[in-house]
Amino acid sequence: MIREKFPWYERRIAAGLVGDGSECYGFDDEISRDHDWGPGFCIWLGKKDYETIGQALQREYDRLPGLFEGYERSTVYEHRVGVFEVGDFYAGFIGISQSPQTLEEWLYLPEDALSKCTNGSVFTDFPGVFSKIRNDLLGFYPEDVRLAKIASRCMTAAQSGQYNYMRSIHRNECFAAQYAETKFCYDVLSLVFLLNKRYAPYYKWRHRAVVGLPILGGFIHGRISALMDTRTSQEKTKIMEEISSAVIEEFRREGLSGLSSDFLLDHGPVIHDQITDDRLRKRDVWLC
């Protein structure tokens, strides 16, 4: 279709499948097929080309066959597939239309948003503009930002799991205890993704995705599964301590912290102090 109707632009187009949706992570299953499911892909154009042929190309995309290899194209609730301008596509996820230029810009880019715009696959990219931004983002946070986020996760995971969970149990505060357990898991998963220099997807896929990470991935996936399965607060506390110990041991292995403490919160300031940027190092260790 592109060769027949837009021949001058054939080598000016990038195409792939990136963004929202389980299909972009390879996590599709039977449950996924109730909405936003079916054959589809993204086409990315530079700004000038998008202004010239964007609408026309979208109309032709919409006219593509409704059946592909036996699967029907679905009506997508959100604009997840079709034709996009490169800068607008990235801005829709991270709020900026180019690669971050400063530590401050990097600091405020959420992990799950970065995960969404760097997942999936690029099938072809002759101009290379889309892939240039993608590769910059896949290079991961600058090391100072990574250290700041690791330190912050140490503080919040320790506060919720190693400190407040059992205190909430003793006070019979069931909601607080449940939240503390969930918060601990969420932040530990984020921490493990940061150790692997990979962006954590949003909560729905975070536990499922961690199993594929080489550093602590399988261990954390298994221990969090066990934490969810057990019913006693004593056993839950034991598992949270096992998880914390494994993370701390990884800190020692990587030279991030040499403390002997088994409390994650003690390691946060030590890791935060390794930040080389003066301005970032002066930020509150809890707030990244």
C-alpha positions in Angstrom: 0.0 0.0 0.0 2.8 2.4 0.9 4.7 1.6 -2.3 1.7 2.1 -4.4 0.2 5.2 -2.8 3.1 6.9 -1.1 6.2 5.8 -3.1 8.2 8.9 -2.4 7.9 8.3 1.3 8.6 4.6 1.4 12.1 5.1 2.9 11.1 8.0 5.1 8.8 5.9 7.3 9.4 3.9 10.5 7.0 1.1 11.6 6.6 -1.2 14.5 4.5 -1.9 17.5 5.4 0.0 20.7 3.3 1.5 23.5 0.3 0.6 25.6 -1.1 -2.9 25.8 -0.1 -6.4 26.7 0.8 -7.2 23.1 3.7 -4.7 23.2 5.2 -6.7 26.1 4.5 -10.2 24.7 2.0 -10.9 27.5 -1.1 -11.5 25.5 -3.5 -14.2 26.6 -7.1 -15.2 26.2 -8.2 -12.6 28.7 -6.5 -9.8 26.6 -8.8 -10.5 23.7 -11.9 -8.8 25.2 -10.8 -5.3 24.0 -8.1 -3.4 22.1 -7.0 -6.7 20.5 -6.2 -7.7 17.0 -3.8 -7.1 14.1 -2.3 -3.6 14.2 0.9 -1.6 14.1 2.4 1.9 14.4 3.7 4.1 11.6 6.0 7.0 12.6 6.7 10.0 10.5 8.9 13.0 10.9 7.1 16.3 11.6 7.3 17.7 8.0 6.2 14.3 6.5 3.4 14.0 9.0 2.0 17.4 8.1 2.2 16.4 4.4 0.8 12.9 4.3 -0.2 12.0 7.9 -3.9 12.2 7.5 -3.9 10.6 4.1 -1.7 7.7 5.4 -4.0 7.2 8.3 -7.0 6.9 6.0 -5.2 4.3 4.0 -4.3 2.5 7.2 -7.9 2.4 8.2 -8.8 0.8 4.9 -6.4 -2.1 5.3 -8.2 -5.5 5.4 -10.4 -6.2 8.4 -9.1 -9.8 8.6 -5.5 -10.8 8.8 -4.4 -14.5 9.1 -7.9 -15.3 10.5 -7.9 -12.5 13.1 -10.2 -9.6 12.9 -9.0 -6.1 13.5 -10.6 -4.6 16.6 -11.9 -1.2 17.4 -9.2 0.3 19.6 -10.6 2.5 22.4 -7.5 4.7 22.4 -5.2 5.8 19.6 -2.7 3.0 20.1 -2.0 2.0 16.5 -1.9 3.9 13.2 0.0 6.9 12.1 2.0 9.1 14.5 4.4 12.0 14.3 7.6 10.9 16.1 7.8 13.7 18.6 4.1 13.6 19.4 4.3 9.8 20.0 7.1 10.2 22.6 5.5 13.3 24.2 2.3 11.3 24.7 4.3 9.0 27.1 7.0 11.1 28.7 5.8 14.7 28.1 8.7 15.7 25.9 9.2 15.1 22.1 12.9 14.3 22.3 15.5 12.6 24.4 15.9 14.1 27.9 18.7 16.6 28.0 19.3 17.2 31.7 19.3 15.2 35.0 16.2 17.1 36.0 14.3 16.0 32.9 15.4 12.4 33.5 14.5 12.5 37.2 10.9 13.2 36.6 10.3 10.6 33.8 8.2 7.8 35.4 9.6 4.2 35.0 6.3 2.9 33.6 6.0 5.6 31.0 9.6 5.0 29.8 8.8 1.2 29.7 5.8 1.8 27.5 7.6 3.9 24.9 10.6 1.5 24.7 8.9 -1.9 24.7 7.7 -3.9 21.7 9.6 -3.9 18.4 10.6 -1.6 15.6 10.2 -3.4 12.3 11.8 -0.9 10.0 13.2 2.7 10.4 14.9 4.0 7.3 15.2 7.6 8.5 16.3 6.5 12.0 14.7 9.4 13.9 12.4 7.3 15.9 15.1 4.8 16.8 17.5 7.5 17.8 15.2 8.6 20.6 14.3 5.0 21.4 18.0 4.1 21.8 18.8 7.1 23.9 16.0 6.1 26.3 17.0 2.4 26.3 20.4 3.6 27.4 18.7 4.0 30.8 18.7 6.7 33.4 22.0 8.6 33.9 23.9 6.9 36.8 23.3 9.7 39.2 19.5 9.4 38.6 19.6 5.7 38.9 21.4 6.0 42.3 18.9 8.5 43.5 16.0 6.2 42.6 17.7 3.1 44.2 18.3 5.0 47.4 14.7 6.3 47.5 13.3 2.8 47.0 15.5 1.6 49.9 13.8 4.1 52.1 10.2 3.5 51.1 10.5 -0.4 50.9 12.1 -0.5 54.3 9.5 1.8 55.8 6.5 -0.1 54.5 7.7 -3.8 54.7 10.4 -4.0 57.3 8.9 -1.4 59.7 5.2 -0.5 59.2 3.8 -3.9 58.2 4.2 -5.7 61.5 3.3 -2.5 63.5 0.1 -2.3 61.6 -0.6 -6.0 62.3 -0.1 -5.4 66.0 -2.5 -2.5 65.9 -5.1 -4.6 64.0 -5.0 -2.0 61.2 -5.8 -4.4 58.4 -5.9 -1.8 55.6 -2.6 -0.3 56.6 -1.0 -3.8 56.8 -2.3 -4.8 53.4 -1.1 -1.5 51.9 2.4 -1.8 53.5 2.8 -5.3 52.1 1.8 -4.2 48.6 3.9 -1.0 48.8 6.9 -3.1 49.8 6.5 -5.4 46.8 5.9 -2.6 44.4 9.1 -0.7 45.5 11.2 -3.8 45.7 10.2 -4.7 42.2 11.2 -1.2 41.1 14.5 -1.6 42.9 15.3 -4.8 41.1 14.5 -3.3 37.7 16.8 -0.4 38.6 19.6 -2.8 39.5 19.1 -4.4 36.1 19.0 -1.0 34.3 15.6 -1.8 32.9 12.4 0.3 33.2 9.7 -1.3 35.3 6.3 -1.6 33.6 3.2 -0.4 35.4 1.8 -2.5 38.3 -0.2 -4.9 36.2 2.8 -6.4 34.5 5.6 -5.6 37.0 5.6 -8.9 38.8 5.3 -10.9 35.6 8.1 -9.0 33.9 10.6 -9.3 36.7 11.1 -13.0 36.2 13.1 -12.4 33.0 15.7 -10.1 34.6 19.2 -11.6 35.2 19.9 -9.9 38.5 17.5 -11.3 41.2 14.6 -11.6 38.8 13.7 -15.2 39.3 14.3 -15.0 43.0 12.2 -12.0 43.6 9.4 -13.3 41.4 9.3 -16.5 43.4 9.5 -14.9 46.9 6.8 -12.3 46.1 4.6 -15.2 44.8 5.2 -16.9 48.1 4.5 -13.7 50.0 1.1 -13.5 48.3 0.3 -17.1 49.0 1.1 -17.2 52.7 -1.6 -16.1 55.3 0.4 -15.6 58.5 2.0 -12.3 59.3 5.0 -14.0 60.8 5.7 -15.9 57.5 5.1 -12.7 55.5 7.6 -10.8 57.6 10.2 -13.6 57.2 9.8 -13.5 53.4 10.1 -9.7 53.4 13.3 -10.0 55.4 14.6 -12.7 52.9 13.9 -10.3 50.0 15.6 -7.4 51.8 18.7 -9.5 52.6 19.0 -10.6 48.9 18.8 -7.0 47.7 21.4 -5.8 50.3 23.7 -8.6 49.3 23.4 -7.4 45.7 24.3 -3.9 46.9 27.5 -5.3 48.4 28.3 -7.3 45.2 28.0 -4.2 43.1 29.8 -1.9 45.5 26.8 0.2 46.2 26.9 -0.3 49.9 29.3 -2.0 52.3 27.1 -1.7 55.4 26.4 -4.9 57.4 22.9 -3.7 58.4 20.0 -5.9 57.3 17.7 -2.8 57.3 17.2 -1.4 53.8 16.7 2.1 55.1 20.3 2.2 56.4 21.6 1.6 52.9 19.6 4.4 51.2 21.7 7.4 52.4 25.0 5.5 51.7 23.9 4.9 48.1 22.6 8.5 47.8 25.9 9.9 48.9 27.6 8.3 45.8 25.7 10.8 43.5 28.3 13.0 41.9 26.0 15.9 40.9 25.9 18.3 43.9 22.4 19.6 43.3 20.9 16.1 43.0 22.9 14.8 46.0 21.4 17.6 48.1 17.8 16.4 47.4 15.9 14.5 50.1 16.8 10.8 49.8 13.1 9.9 50.1 11.9 12.0 47.1 13.0 10.3 43.8 
